[in-house]
Amino acid sequence: MSLADKAWKGKRVTDLEELLMDRLADATGRERWAVFLELDDILDRIAADADRRLACQATHPVPNPAASGPVVV
């Protein structure tokens, strides 16, 4: 989940990517380099549109409920 969140924001985190590559290679029996090539391509495609997504997200701020007092149900 952490890697997906970072990629969505256009950030690449080598440690997380390597951990996922190792897990995928172990789980699938594929060579680590082959997993890297595919994962790298996927993460690049996700990250490529990050600026547009973040700009859109910034136009819709999430209200801070703590700033408006207690929530009454």
Predicted model as a PDB file, atoms N, CA, C, CB and O in Angstrom, pLDDT in the B-factor column:
MODEL        1                                                                  
ATOM      1  N   MET A   1       0.828  -1.178   0.000  1.00 84.00           N  
ATOM      2  CA  MET A   1       0.000   0.000   0.000  1.00 84.00           C  
ATOM      3  C   MET A   1       0.879   1.250   0.000  1.00 84.00           C  
ATOM      4  CB  MET A   1      -0.946  -0.007   1.207  1.00 84.00           C  
ATOM      5  O   MET A   1       0.573   2.234  -0.674  1.00 84.00           O  
ATOM      6  N   SER A   2       1.939   1.204   0.739  1.00 87.00           N  
ATOM      7  CA  SER A   2       2.826   2.358   0.804  1.00 87.00           C  
ATOM      8  C   SER A   2       3.437   2.662  -0.560  1.00 87.00           C  
ATOM      9  CB  SER A   2       3.928   2.120   1.832  1.00 87.00           C  
ATOM     10  O   SER A   2       3.514   3.824  -0.961  1.00 87.00           O  
ATOM     11  N   LEU A   3       3.869   1.634  -1.269  1.00 88.00           N  
ATOM     12  CA  LEU A   3       4.453   1.836  -2.593  1.00 88.00           C  
ATOM     13  C   LEU A   3       3.416   2.408  -3.559  1.00 88.00           C  
ATOM     14  CB  LEU A   3       5.019   0.513  -3.139  1.00 88.00           C  
ATOM     15  O   LEU A   3       3.732   3.297  -4.350  1.00 88.00           O  
ATOM     16  N   ALA A   4       2.210   1.916  -3.500  1.00 81.00           N  
ATOM     17  CA  ALA A   4       1.148   2.426  -4.367  1.00 81.00           C  
ATOM     18  C   ALA A   4       0.884   3.902  -4.077  1.00 81.00           C  
ATOM     19  CB  ALA A   4      -0.143   1.606  -4.181  1.00 81.00           C  
ATOM     20  O   ALA A   4       0.702   4.691  -5.005  1.00 81.00           O  
ATOM     21  N   ASP A   5       0.862   4.276  -2.813  1.00 85.00           N  
ATOM     22  CA  ASP A   5       0.636   5.669  -2.438  1.00 85.00           C  
ATOM     23  C   ASP A   5       1.759   6.559  -2.955  1.00 85.00           C  
ATOM     24  CB  ASP A   5       0.514   5.801  -0.917  1.00 85.00           C  
ATOM     25  O   ASP A   5       1.504   7.644  -3.478  1.00 85.00           O  
ATOM     26  N   LYS A   6       2.992   6.104  -2.811  1.00 87.00           N  
ATOM     27  CA  LYS A   6       4.134   6.889  -3.290  1.00 87.00           C  
ATOM     28  C   LYS A   6       4.083   7.042  -4.803  1.00 87.00           C  
ATOM     29  CB  LYS A   6       5.460   6.232  -2.869  1.00 87.00           C  
ATOM     30  O   LYS A   6       4.274   8.143  -5.318  1.00 87.00           O  
ATOM     31  N   ALA A   7       3.827   5.951  -5.521  1.00 84.00           N  
ATOM     32  CA  ALA A   7       3.779   5.999  -6.985  1.00 84.00           C  
ATOM     33  C   ALA A   7       2.655   6.924  -7.449  1.00 84.00           C  
ATOM     34  CB  ALA A   7       3.582   4.581  -7.571  1.00 84.00           C  
ATOM     35  O   ALA A   7       2.830   7.676  -8.408  1.00 84.00           O  
ATOM     36  N   TRP A   8       1.507   6.876  -6.779  1.00 81.00           N  
ATOM     37  CA  TRP A   8       0.374   7.732  -7.134  1.00 81.00           C  
ATOM     38  C   TRP A   8       0.770   9.200  -7.056  1.00 81.00           C  
ATOM     39  CB  TRP A   8      -0.827   7.454  -6.210  1.00 81.00           C  
ATOM     40  O   TRP A   8       0.277  10.028  -7.823  1.00 81.00           O  
ATOM     41  N   LYS A   9       1.673   9.518  -6.115  1.00 83.00           N  
ATOM     42  CA  LYS A   9       2.145  10.895  -5.943  1.00 83.00           C  
ATOM     43  C   LYS A   9       3.367  11.206  -6.800  1.00 83.00           C  
ATOM     44  CB  LYS A   9       2.471  11.151  -4.486  1.00 83.00           C  
ATOM     45  O   LYS A   9       3.901  12.314  -6.740  1.00 83.00           O  
ATOM     46  N   GLY A  10       3.816  10.234  -7.599  1.00 85.00           N  
ATOM     47  CA  GLY A  10       4.952  10.460  -8.486  1.00 85.00           C  
ATOM     48  C   GLY A  10       6.300  10.272  -7.837  1.00 85.00           C  
ATOM     49  O   GLY A  10       7.313  10.714  -8.379  1.00 85.00           O  
ATOM     50  N   LYS A  11       6.337   9.630  -6.692  1.00 86.00           N  
ATOM     51  CA  LYS A  11       7.597   9.398  -5.992  1.00 86.00           C  
ATOM     52  C   LYS A  11       8.023   7.947  -6.171  1.00 86.00           C  
ATOM     53  CB  LYS A  11       7.466   9.747  -4.489  1.00 86.00           C  
ATOM     54  O   LYS A  11       7.184   7.046  -6.199  1.00 86.00           O  
ATOM     55  N   ARG A  12       9.317   7.727  -6.289  1.00 87.00           N  
ATOM     56  CA  ARG A  12       9.860   6.379  -6.403  1.00 87.00           C  
ATOM     57  C   ARG A  12      10.702   6.130  -5.156  1.00 87.00           C  
ATOM     58  CB  ARG A  12      10.710   6.199  -7.723  1.00 87.00           C  
ATOM     59  O   ARG A  12      11.565   6.937  -4.810  1.00 87.00           O  
ATOM     60  N   VAL A  13      10.447   5.013  -4.485  1.00 90.00           N  
ATOM     61  CA  VAL A  13      11.145   4.663  -3.247  1.00 90.00           C  
ATOM     62  C   VAL A  13      11.845   3.327  -3.476  1.00 90.00           C  
ATOM     63  CB  VAL A  13      10.152   4.590  -2.020  1.00 90.00           C  
ATOM     64  O   VAL A  13      11.213   2.270  -3.467  1.00 90.00           O  
ATOM     65  N   THR A  14      13.146   3.390  -3.679  1.00 92.00           N  
ATOM     66  CA  THR A  14      13.932   2.213  -4.053  1.00 92.00           C  
ATOM     67  C   THR A  14      13.765   1.065  -3.070  1.00 92.00           C  
ATOM     68  CB  THR A  14      15.392   2.577  -4.157  1.00 92.00           C  
ATOM     69  O   THR A  14      13.563  -0.075  -3.490  1.00 92.00           O  
ATOM     70  N   ASP A  15      13.845   1.336  -1.781  1.00 93.00           N  
ATOM     71  CA  ASP A  15      13.741   0.262  -0.784  1.00 93.00           C  
ATOM     72  C   ASP A  15      12.413  -0.482  -0.888  1.00 93.00           C  
ATOM     73  CB  ASP A  15      13.902   0.833   0.625  1.00 93.00           C  
ATOM     74  O   ASP A  15      12.383  -1.711  -0.832  1.00 93.00           O  
ATOM     75  N   LEU A  16      11.324   0.252  -1.037  1.00 93.00           N  
ATOM     76  CA  LEU A  16      10.008  -0.382  -1.158  1.00 93.00           C  
ATOM     77  C   LEU A  16       9.899  -1.178  -2.458  1.00 93.00           C  
ATOM     78  CB  LEU A  16       8.895   0.677  -1.094  1.00 93.00           C  
ATOM     79  O   LEU A  16       9.354  -2.282  -2.475  1.00 93.00           O  
ATOM     80  N   GLU A  17      10.415  -0.614  -3.533  1.00 94.00           N  
ATOM     81  CA  GLU A  17      10.368  -1.298  -4.826  1.00 94.00           C  
ATOM     82  C   GLU A  17      11.175  -2.595  -4.781  1.00 94.00           C  
ATOM     83  CB  GLU A  17      10.899  -0.379  -5.942  1.00 94.00           C  
ATOM     84  O   GLU A  17      10.732  -3.620  -5.299  1.00 94.00           O  
ATOM     85  N   GLU A  18      12.347  -2.554  -4.170  1.00 95.00           N  
ATOM     86  CA  GLU A  18      13.175  -3.760  -4.080  1.00 95.00           C  
ATOM     87  C   GLU A  18      12.509  -4.828  -3.220  1.00 95.00           C  
ATOM     88  CB  GLU A  18      14.553  -3.417  -3.509  1.00 95.00           C  
ATOM     89  O   GLU A  18      12.578  -6.015  -3.539  1.00 95.00           O  
ATOM     90  N   LEU A  19      11.877  -4.419  -2.149  1.00 95.00           N  
ATOM     91  CA  LEU A  19      11.165  -5.368  -1.298  1.00 95.00           C  
ATOM     92  C   LEU A  19      10.046  -6.048  -2.081  1.00 95.00           C  
ATOM     93  CB  LEU A  19      10.595  -4.661  -0.055  1.00 95.00           C  
ATOM     94  O   LEU A  19       9.887  -7.267  -2.016  1.00 95.00           O  
ATOM     95  N   LEU A  20       9.272  -5.255  -2.822  1.00 95.00           N  
ATOM     96  CA  LEU A  20       8.193  -5.825  -3.622  1.00 95.00           C  
ATOM     97  C   LEU A  20       8.742  -6.726  -4.725  1.00 95.00           C  
ATOM     98  CB  LEU A  20       7.339  -4.713  -4.229  1.00 95.00           C  
ATOM     99  O   LEU A  20       8.181  -7.790  -4.987  1.00 95.00           O  
ATOM    100  N   MET A  21       9.826  -6.316  -5.370  1.00 95.00           N  
ATOM    101  CA  MET A  21      10.439  -7.160  -6.413  1.00 95.00           C  
ATOM    102  C   MET A  21      10.849  -8.511  -5.845  1.00 95.00           C  
ATOM    103  CB  MET A  21      11.666  -6.458  -7.030  1.00 95.00           C  
ATOM    104  O   MET A  21      10.601  -9.550  -6.457  1.00 95.00           O  
ATOM    105  N   ASP A  22      11.477  -8.493  -4.672  1.00 96.00           N  
ATOM    106  CA  ASP A  22      11.889  -9.749  -4.046  1.00 96.00           C  
ATOM    107  C   ASP A  22      10.690 -10.636  -3.743  1.00 96.00           C  
ATOM    108  CB  ASP A  22      12.668  -9.473  -2.764  1.00 96.00           C  
ATOM    109  O   ASP A  22      10.713 -11.837  -4.014  1.00 96.00           O  
ATOM    110  N   ARG A  23       9.653 -10.046  -3.185  1.00 97.00           N  
ATOM    111  CA  ARG A  23       8.450 -10.827  -2.846  1.00 97.00           C  
ATOM    112  C   ARG A  23       7.779 -11.385  -4.094  1.00 97.00           C  
ATOM    113  CB  ARG A  23       7.452  -9.961  -2.066  1.00 97.00           C  
ATOM    114  O   ARG A  23       7.366 -12.544  -4.113  1.00 97.00           O  
ATOM    115  N   LEU A  24       7.670 -10.567  -5.134  1.00 96.00           N  
ATOM    116  CA  LEU A  24       7.052 -11.033  -6.378  1.00 96.00           C  
ATOM    117  C   LEU A  24       7.885 -12.135  -7.037  1.00 96.00           C  
ATOM    118  CB  LEU A  24       6.871  -9.862  -7.352  1.00 96.00           C  
ATOM    119  O   LEU A  24       7.338 -13.120  -7.531  1.00 96.00           O  
ATOM    120  N   ALA A  25       9.192 -11.964  -7.040  1.00 97.00           N  
ATOM    121  CA  ALA A  25      10.062 -12.981  -7.632  1.00 97.00           C  
ATOM    122  C   ALA A  25       9.930 -14.296  -6.875  1.00 97.00           C  
ATOM    123  CB  ALA A  25      11.530 -12.508  -7.633  1.00 97.00           C  
ATOM    124  O   ALA A  25       9.842 -15.359  -7.490  1.00 97.00           O  
ATOM    125  N   ASP A  26       9.917 -14.232  -5.547  1.00 97.00           N  
ATOM    126  CA  ASP A  26       9.757 -15.445  -4.731  1.00 97.00           C  
ATOM    127  C   ASP A  26       8.404 -16.105  -4.969  1.00 97.00           C  
ATOM    128  CB  ASP A  26       9.917 -15.113  -3.244  1.00 97.00           C  
ATOM    129  O   ASP A  26       8.313 -17.325  -5.106  1.00 97.00           O  
ATOM    130  N   ALA A  27       7.360 -15.293  -5.017  1.00 97.00           N  
ATOM    131  CA  ALA A  27       5.999 -15.831  -5.151  1.00 97.00           C  
ATOM    132  C   ALA A  27       5.731 -16.419  -6.537  1.00 97.00           C  
ATOM    133  CB  ALA A  27       4.982 -14.739  -4.860  1.00 97.00           C  
ATOM    134  O   ALA A  27       4.968 -17.375  -6.677  1.00 97.00           O  
ATOM    135  N   THR A  28       6.365 -15.840  -7.559  1.00 97.00           N  
ATOM    136  CA  THR A  28       6.069 -16.271  -8.930  1.00 97.00           C  
ATOM    137  C   THR A  28       7.124 -17.184  -9.536  1.00 97.00           C  
ATOM    138  CB  THR A  28       5.907 -15.074  -9.804  1.00 97.00           C  
ATOM    139  O   THR A  28       6.878 -17.827 -10.556  1.00 97.00           O  
ATOM    140  N   GLY A  29       8.293 -17.245  -8.914  1.00 97.00           N  
ATOM    141  CA  GLY A  29       9.388 -18.043  -9.470  1.00 97.00           C  
ATOM    142  C   GLY A  29      10.080 -17.361 -10.639  1.00 97.00           C  
ATOM    143  O   GLY A  29      10.919 -17.969 -11.305  1.00 97.00           O  
ATOM    144  N   ARG A  30       9.739 -16.109 -10.893  1.00 97.00           N  
ATOM    145  CA  ARG A  30      10.365 -15.366 -11.987  1.00 97.00           C  
ATOM    146  C   ARG A  30      11.699 -14.787 -11.532  1.00 97.00           C  
ATOM    147  CB  ARG A  30       9.434 -14.241 -12.488  1.00 97.00           C  
ATOM    148  O   ARG A  30      11.945 -14.614 -10.339  1.00 97.00           O  
ATOM    149  N   GLU A  31      12.547 -14.492 -12.500  1.00 97.00           N  
ATOM    150  CA  GLU A  31      13.822 -13.845 -12.200  1.00 97.00           C  
ATOM    151  C   GLU A  31      13.567 -12.423 -11.708  1.00 97.00           C  
ATOM    152  CB  GLU A  31      14.748 -13.836 -13.447  1.00 97.00           C  
ATOM    153  O   GLU A  31      12.649 -11.745 -12.169  1.00 97.00           O  
ATOM    154  N   ARG A  32      14.399 -11.989 -10.765  1.00 95.00           N  
ATOM    155  CA  ARG A  32      14.234 -10.664 -10.178  1.00 95.00           C  
ATOM    156  C   ARG A  32      14.303  -9.567 -11.243  1.00 95.00           C  
ATOM    157  CB  ARG A  32      15.300 -10.426  -9.109  1.00 95.00           C  
ATOM    158  O   ARG A  32      13.532  -8.608 -11.200  1.00 95.00           O  
ATOM    159  N   TRP A  33      15.224  -9.706 -12.194  1.00 95.00           N  
ATOM    160  CA  TRP A  33      15.375  -8.682 -13.230  1.00 95.00           C  
ATOM    161  C   TRP A  33      14.107  -8.562 -14.085  1.00 95.00           C  
ATOM    162  CB  TRP A  33      16.584  -9.004 -14.124  1.00 95.00           C  
ATOM    163  O   TRP A  33      13.732  -7.465 -14.499  1.00 95.00           O  
ATOM    164  N   ALA A  34      13.448  -9.705 -14.345  1.00 96.00           N  
ATOM    165  CA  ALA A  34      12.223  -9.688 -15.145  1.00 96.00           C  
ATOM    166  C   ALA A  34      11.102  -8.984 -14.381  1.00 96.00           C  
ATOM    167  CB  ALA A  34      11.798 -11.127 -15.522  1.00 96.00           C  
ATOM    168  O   ALA A  34      10.319  -8.228 -14.955  1.00 96.00           O  
ATOM    169  N   VAL A  35      11.043  -9.248 -13.083  1.00 96.00           N  
ATOM    170  CA  VAL A  35      10.051  -8.580 -12.236  1.00 96.00           C  
ATOM    171  C   VAL A  35      10.339  -7.081 -12.212  1.00 96.00           C  
ATOM    172  CB  VAL A  35      10.062  -9.166 -10.789  1.00 96.00           C  
ATOM    173  O   VAL A  35       9.420  -6.266 -12.283  1.00 96.00           O  
ATOM    174  N   PHE A  36      11.621  -6.724 -12.112  1.00 94.00           N  
ATOM    175  CA  PHE A  36      11.997  -5.304 -12.097  1.00 94.00           C  
ATOM    176  C   PHE A  36      11.521  -4.597 -13.361  1.00 94.00           C  
ATOM    177  CB  PHE A  36      13.520  -5.152 -11.955  1.00 94.00           C  
ATOM    178  O   PHE A  36      10.928  -3.521 -13.283  1.00 94.00           O  
ATOM    179  N   LEU A  37      11.773  -5.191 -14.520  1.00 96.00           N  
ATOM    180  CA  LEU A  37      11.387  -4.547 -15.781  1.00 96.00           C  
ATOM    181  C   LEU A  37       9.888  -4.265 -15.834  1.00 96.00           C  
ATOM    182  CB  LEU A  37      11.790  -5.424 -16.967  1.00 96.00           C  
ATOM    183  O   LEU A  37       9.466  -3.180 -16.233  1.00 96.00           O  
ATOM    184  N   GLU A  38       9.102  -5.234 -15.435  1.00 95.00           N  
ATOM    185  CA  GLU A  38       7.655  -5.051 -15.473  1.00 95.00           C  
ATOM    186  C   GLU A  38       7.182  -4.046 -14.429  1.00 95.00           C  
ATOM    187  CB  GLU A  38       6.955  -6.382 -15.263  1.00 95.00           C  
ATOM    188  O   GLU A  38       6.376  -3.165 -14.727  1.00 95.00           O  
ATOM    189  N   LEU A  39       7.685  -4.182 -13.207  1.00 94.00           N  
ATOM    190  CA  LEU A  39       7.292  -3.269 -12.128  1.00 94.00           C  
ATOM    191  C   LEU A  39       7.722  -1.839 -12.441  1.00 94.00           C  
ATOM    192  CB  LEU A  39       7.903  -3.723 -10.789  1.00 94.00           C  
ATOM    193  O   LEU A  39       6.961  -0.899 -12.210  1.00 94.00           O  
ATOM    194  N   ASP A  40       8.922  -1.668 -12.959  1.00 94.00           N  
ATOM    195  CA  ASP A  40       9.426  -0.345 -13.304  1.00 94.00           C  
ATOM    196  C   ASP A  40       8.520   0.325 -14.336  1.00 94.00           C  
ATOM    197  CB  ASP A  40      10.863  -0.440 -13.838  1.00 94.00           C  
ATOM    198  O   ASP A  40       8.216   1.512 -14.224  1.00 94.00           O  
ATOM    199  N   ASP A  41       8.093  -0.435 -15.332  1.00 95.00           N  
ATOM    200  CA  ASP A  41       7.203   0.097 -16.361  1.00 95.00           C  
ATOM    201  C   ASP A  41       5.860   0.512 -15.759  1.00 95.00           C  
ATOM    202  CB  ASP A  41       6.988  -0.943 -17.472  1.00 95.00           C  
ATOM    203  O   ASP A  41       5.335   1.577 -16.084  1.00 95.00           O  
ATOM    204  N   ILE A  42       5.313  -0.316 -14.896  1.00 92.00           N  
ATOM    205  CA  ILE A  42       4.027  -0.015 -14.255  1.00 92.00           C  
ATOM    206  C   ILE A  42       4.133   1.239 -13.397  1.00 92.00           C  
ATOM    207  CB  ILE A  42       3.557  -1.206 -13.398  1.00 92.00           C  
ATOM    208  O   ILE A  42       3.281   2.123 -13.477  1.00 92.00           O  
ATOM    209  N   LEU A  43       5.182   1.317 -12.572  1.00 91.00           N  
ATOM    210  CA  LEU A  43       5.342   2.471 -11.688  1.00 91.00           C  
ATOM    211  C   LEU A  43       5.598   3.747 -12.483  1.00 91.00           C  
ATOM    212  CB  LEU A  43       6.486   2.231 -10.704  1.00 91.00           C  
ATOM    213  O   LEU A  43       5.122   4.817 -12.101  1.00 91.00           O  
ATOM    214  N   ASP A  44       6.345   3.648 -13.585  1.00 90.00           N  
ATOM    215  CA  ASP A  44       6.561   4.824 -14.432  1.00 90.00           C  
ATOM    216  C   ASP A  44       5.246   5.338 -15.008  1.00 90.00           C  
ATOM    217  CB  ASP A  44       7.534   4.493 -15.568  1.00 90.00           C  
ATOM    218  O   ASP A  44       5.012   6.547 -15.037  1.00 90.00           O  
ATOM    219  N   ARG A  45       4.388   4.429 -15.465  1.00 87.00           N  
ATOM    220  CA  ARG A  45       3.104   4.839 -16.034  1.00 87.00           C  
ATOM    221  C   ARG A  45       2.217   5.500 -14.972  1.00 87.00           C  
ATOM    222  CB  ARG A  45       2.382   3.626 -16.649  1.00 87.00           C  
ATOM    223  O   ARG A  45       1.536   6.488 -15.251  1.00 87.00           O  
ATOM    224  N   ILE A  46       2.230   4.953 -13.764  1.00 85.00           N  
ATOM    225  CA  ILE A  46       1.426   5.539 -12.681  1.00 85.00           C  
ATOM    226  C   ILE A  46       1.967   6.920 -12.322  1.00 85.00           C  
ATOM    227  CB  ILE A  46       1.426   4.616 -11.428  1.00 85.00           C  
ATOM    228  O   ILE A  46       1.198   7.870 -12.176  1.00 85.00           O  
ATOM    229  N   ALA A  47       3.277   7.032 -12.182  1.00 85.00           N  
ATOM    230  CA  ALA A  47       3.905   8.285 -11.752  1.00 85.00           C  
ATOM    231  C   ALA A  47       3.798   9.378 -12.812  1.00 85.00           C  
ATOM    232  CB  ALA A  47       5.366   8.046 -11.413  1.00 85.00           C  
ATOM    233  O   ALA A  47       3.798  10.561 -12.471  1.00 85.00           O  
ATOM    234  N   ALA A  48       3.708   9.014 -14.067  1.00 87.00           N  
ATOM    235  CA  ALA A  48       3.705   9.991 -15.154  1.00 87.00           C  
ATOM    236  C   ALA A  48       2.559  10.991 -15.060  1.00 87.00           C  
ATOM    237  CB  ALA A  48       3.635   9.280 -16.474  1.00 87.00           C  
ATOM    238  O   ALA A  48       2.702  12.125 -15.516  1.00 87.00           O  
ATOM    239  N   ASP A  49       1.461  10.611 -14.496  1.00 86.00           N  
ATOM    240  CA  ASP A  49       0.282  11.481 -14.423  1.00 86.00           C  
ATOM    241  C   ASP A  49       0.095  12.089 -13.028  1.00 86.00           C  
ATOM    242  CB  ASP A  49      -0.969  10.695 -14.813  1.00 86.00           C  
ATOM    243  O   ASP A  49      -0.951  12.665 -12.728  1.00 86.00           O  
ATOM    244  N   ALA A  50       1.105  11.955 -12.195  1.00 82.00           N  
ATOM    245  CA  ALA A  50       0.982  12.387 -10.799  1.00 82.00           C  
ATOM    246  C   ALA A  50       0.730  13.885 -10.652  1.00 82.00           C  
ATOM    247  CB  ALA A  50       2.231  12.017 -10.042  1.00 82.00           C  
ATOM    248  O   ALA A  50      -0.095  14.292  -9.834  1.00 82.00           O  
ATOM    249  N   ASP A  51       1.418  14.697 -11.420  1.00 78.00           N  
ATOM    250  CA  ASP A  51       1.258  16.150 -11.279  1.00 78.00           C  
ATOM    251  C   ASP A  51      -0.188  16.576 -11.526  1.00 78.00           C  
ATOM    252  CB  ASP A  51       2.193  16.887 -12.248  1.00 78.00           C  
ATOM    253  O   ASP A  51      -0.730  17.407 -10.798  1.00 78.00           O  
ATOM    254  N   ARG A  52      -0.806  16.006 -12.553  1.00 84.00           N  
ATOM    255  CA  ARG A  52      -2.200  16.343 -12.848  1.00 84.00           C  
ATOM    256  C   ARG A  52      -3.114  15.896 -11.711  1.00 84.00           C  
ATOM    257  CB  ARG A  52      -2.645  15.695 -14.172  1.00 84.00           C  
ATOM    258  O   ARG A  52      -4.002  16.639 -11.293  1.00 84.00           O  
ATOM    259  N   ARG A  53      -2.893  14.677 -11.212  1.00 81.00           N  
ATOM    260  CA  ARG A  53      -3.737  14.171 -10.109  1.00 81.00           C  
ATOM    261  C   ARG A  53      -3.589  15.026  -8.859  1.00 81.00           C  
ATOM    262  CB  ARG A  53      -3.377  12.711  -9.781  1.00 81.00           C  
ATOM    263  O   ARG A  53      -4.580  15.371  -8.216  1.00 81.00           O  
ATOM    264  N   LEU A  54      -2.349  15.368  -8.514  1.00 79.00           N  
ATOM    265  CA  LEU A  54      -2.116  16.152  -7.306  1.00 79.00           C  
ATOM    266  C   LEU A  54      -2.694  17.565  -7.440  1.00 79.00           C  
ATOM    267  CB  LEU A  54      -0.616  16.222  -7.004  1.00 79.00           C  
ATOM    268  O   LEU A  54      -3.213  18.122  -6.472  1.00 79.00           O  
ATOM    269  N   ALA A  55      -2.601  18.135  -8.634  1.00 82.00           N  
ATOM    270  CA  ALA A  55      -3.184  19.469  -8.853  1.00 82.00           C  
ATOM    271  C   ALA A  55      -4.697  19.411  -8.697  1.00 82.00           C  
ATOM    272  CB  ALA A  55      -2.811  20.012 -10.256  1.00 82.00           C  
ATOM    273  O   ALA A  55      -5.297  20.298  -8.090  1.00 82.00           O  
ATOM    274  N   CYS A  56      -5.304  18.383  -9.237  1.00 82.00           N  
ATOM    275  CA  CYS A  56      -6.760  18.222  -9.107  1.00 82.00           C  
ATOM    276  C   CYS A  56      -7.141  18.015  -7.645  1.00 82.00           C  
ATOM    277  CB  CYS A  56      -7.258  17.031  -9.963  1.00 82.00           C  
ATOM    278  O   CYS A  56      -8.111  18.596  -7.158  1.00 82.00           O  
ATOM    279  N   GLN A  57      -6.373  17.187  -6.957  1.00 76.00           N  
ATOM    280  CA  GLN A  57      -6.650  16.908  -5.551  1.00 76.00           C  
ATOM    281  C   GLN A  57      -6.543  18.196  -4.719  1.00 76.00           C  
ATOM    282  CB  GLN A  57      -5.675  15.832  -5.012  1.00 76.00           C  
ATOM    283  O   GLN A  57      -7.320  18.400  -3.785  1.00 76.00           O  
ATOM    284  N   ALA A  58      -5.598  19.044  -5.055  1.00 80.00           N  
ATOM    285  CA  ALA A  58      -5.392  20.285  -4.297  1.00 80.00           C  
ATOM    286  C   ALA A  58      -6.569  21.250  -4.439  1.00 80.00           C  
ATOM    287  CB  ALA A  58      -4.110  20.970  -4.757  1.00 80.00           C  
ATOM    288  O   ALA A  58      -6.774  22.114  -3.586  1.00 80.00           O  
ATOM    289  N   THR A  59      -7.336  21.104  -5.513  1.00 84.00           N  
ATOM    290  CA  THR A  59      -8.497  21.990  -5.689  1.00 84.00           C  
ATOM    291  C   THR A  59      -9.698  21.535  -4.863  1.00 84.00           C  
ATOM    292  CB  THR A  59      -8.887  22.058  -7.165  1.00 84.00           C  
ATOM    293  O   THR A  59     -10.709  22.233  -4.797  1.00 84.00           O  
ATOM    294  N   HIS A  60      -9.587  20.370  -4.237  1.00 80.00           N  
ATOM    295  CA  HIS A  60     -10.666  19.826  -3.407  1.00 80.00           C  
ATOM    296  C   HIS A  60     -10.127  19.480  -2.020  1.00 80.00           C  
ATOM    297  CB  HIS A  60     -11.298  18.571  -4.073  1.00 80.00           C  
ATOM    298  O   HIS A  60     -10.005  18.303  -1.680  1.00 80.00           O  
ATOM    299  N   PRO A  61      -9.806  20.490  -1.221  1.00 77.00           N  
ATOM    300  CA  PRO A  61      -9.232  20.203   0.096  1.00 77.00           C  
ATOM    301  C   PRO A  61     -10.216  19.450   0.993  1.00 77.00           C  
ATOM    302  CB  PRO A  61      -8.801  21.501   0.776  1.00 77.00           C  
ATOM    303  O   PRO A  61     -11.431  19.633   0.918  1.00 77.00           O  
ATOM    304  N   VAL A  62      -9.657  18.623   1.820  1.00 78.00           N  
ATOM    305  CA  VAL A  62     -10.460  17.864   2.785  1.00 78.00           C  
ATOM    306  C   VAL A  62     -10.589  18.713   4.043  1.00 78.00           C  
ATOM    307  CB  VAL A  62      -9.814  16.457   3.107  1.00 78.00           C  
ATOM    308  O   VAL A  62      -9.578  19.149   4.594  1.00 78.00           O  
ATOM    309  N   PRO A  63     -11.808  18.954   4.506  1.00 78.00           N  
ATOM    310  CA  PRO A  63     -11.994  19.763   5.717  1.00 78.00           C  
ATOM    311  C   PRO A  63     -11.338  19.089   6.923  1.00 78.00           C  
ATOM    312  CB  PRO A  63     -13.499  19.995   5.990  1.00 78.00           C  
ATOM    313  O   PRO A  63     -11.291  17.862   7.017  1.00 78.00           O  
ATOM    314  N   ASN A  64     -10.850  19.891   7.813  1.00 76.00           N  
ATOM    315  CA  ASN A  64     -10.249  19.396   9.040  1.00 76.00           C  
ATOM    316  C   ASN A  64     -11.315  19.416  10.133  1.00 76.00           C  
ATOM    317  CB  ASN A  64      -9.001  20.248   9.446  1.00 76.00           C  
ATOM    318  O   ASN A  64     -11.636  20.484  10.654  1.00 76.00           O  
ATOM    319  N   PRO A  65     -11.874  18.245  10.493  1.00 69.00           N  
ATOM    320  CA  PRO A  65     -12.951  18.236  11.491  1.00 69.00           C  
ATOM    321  C   PRO A  65     -12.492  18.734  12.858  1.00 69.00           C  
ATOM    322  CB  PRO A  65     -13.515  16.835  11.629  1.00 69.00           C  
ATOM    323  O   PRO A  65     -13.296  19.254  13.631  1.00 69.00           O  
ATOM    324  N   ALA A  66     -11.212  18.578  13.158  1.00 71.00           N  
ATOM    325  CA  ALA A  66     -10.715  19.033  14.465  1.00 71.00           C  
ATOM    326  C   ALA A  66     -10.781  20.554  14.557  1.00 71.00           C  
ATOM    327  CB  ALA A  66      -9.264  18.546  14.700  1.00 71.00           C  
ATOM    328  O   ALA A  66     -10.943  21.095  15.650  1.00 71.00           O  
ATOM    329  N   ALA A  67     -10.660  21.240  13.447  1.00 67.00           N  
ATOM    330  CA  ALA A  67     -10.681  22.709  13.452  1.00 67.00           C  
ATOM    331  C   ALA A  67     -12.087  23.265  13.657  1.00 67.00           C  
ATOM    332  CB  ALA A  67     -10.106  23.244  12.149  1.00 67.00           C  
ATOM    333  O   ALA A  67     -12.240  24.411  14.080  1.00 67.00           O  
ATOM    334  N   SER A  68     -13.109  22.473  13.364  1.00 66.00           N  
ATOM    335  CA  SER A  68     -14.479  22.985  13.467  1.00 66.00           C  
ATOM    336  C   SER A  68     -15.186  22.524  14.736  1.00 66.00           C  
ATOM    337  CB  SER A  68     -15.281  22.556  12.260  1.00 66.00           C  
ATOM    338  O   SER A  68     -16.388  22.750  14.882  1.00 66.00           O  
ATOM    339  N   GLY A  69     -14.483  21.895  15.638  1.00 63.00           N  
ATOM    340  CA  GLY A  69     -15.087  21.471  16.895  1.00 63.00           C  
ATOM    341  C   GLY A  69     -15.545  20.030  16.854  1.00 63.00           C  
ATOM    342  O   GLY A  69     -15.337  19.340  15.856  1.00 63.00           O  
ATOM    343  N   PRO A  70     -16.161  19.570  17.919  1.00 63.00           N  
ATOM    344  CA  PRO A  70     -16.568  18.179  18.010  1.00 63.00           C  
ATOM    345  C   PRO A  70     -17.698  17.828  17.025  1.00 63.00           C  
ATOM    346  CB  PRO A  70     -17.005  17.873  19.426  1.00 63.00           C  
ATOM    347  O   PRO A  70     -18.530  18.668  16.682  1.00 63.00           O  
ATOM    348  N   VAL A  71     -17.701  16.609  16.600  1.00 59.00           N  
ATOM    349  CA  VAL A  71     -18.747  16.121  15.703  1.00 59.00           C  
ATOM    350  C   VAL A  71     -19.901  15.619  16.545  1.00 59.00           C  
ATOM    351  CB  VAL A  71     -18.215  14.999  14.759  1.00 59.00           C  
ATOM    352  O   VAL A  71     -19.706  14.787  17.431  1.00 59.00           O  
ATOM    353  N   VAL A  72     -21.105  16.115  16.279  1.00 62.00           N  
ATOM    354  CA  VAL A  72     -22.290  15.685  17.009  1.00 62.00           C  
ATOM    355  C   VAL A  72     -23.079  14.736  16.119  1.00 62.00           C  
ATOM    356  CB  VAL A  72     -23.162  16.903  17.448  1.00 62.00           C  
ATOM    357  O   VAL A  72     -23.404  15.062  14.978  1.00 62.00           O  
ATOM    358  N   VAL A  73     -23.378  13.575  16.648  1.00 63.00           N  
ATOM    359  CA  VAL A  73     -24.107  12.587  15.869  1.00 63.00           C  
ATOM    360  C   VAL A  73     -25.510  12.430  16.420  1.00 63.00           C  
ATOM    361  CB  VAL A  73     -23.373  11.239  15.869  1.00 63.00           C  
ATOM    362  O   VAL A  73     -26.293  11.636  15.899  1.00 63.00           O  
TER     363      VAL A  73                                                      
ENDMDL                                                                          
END                                                                             
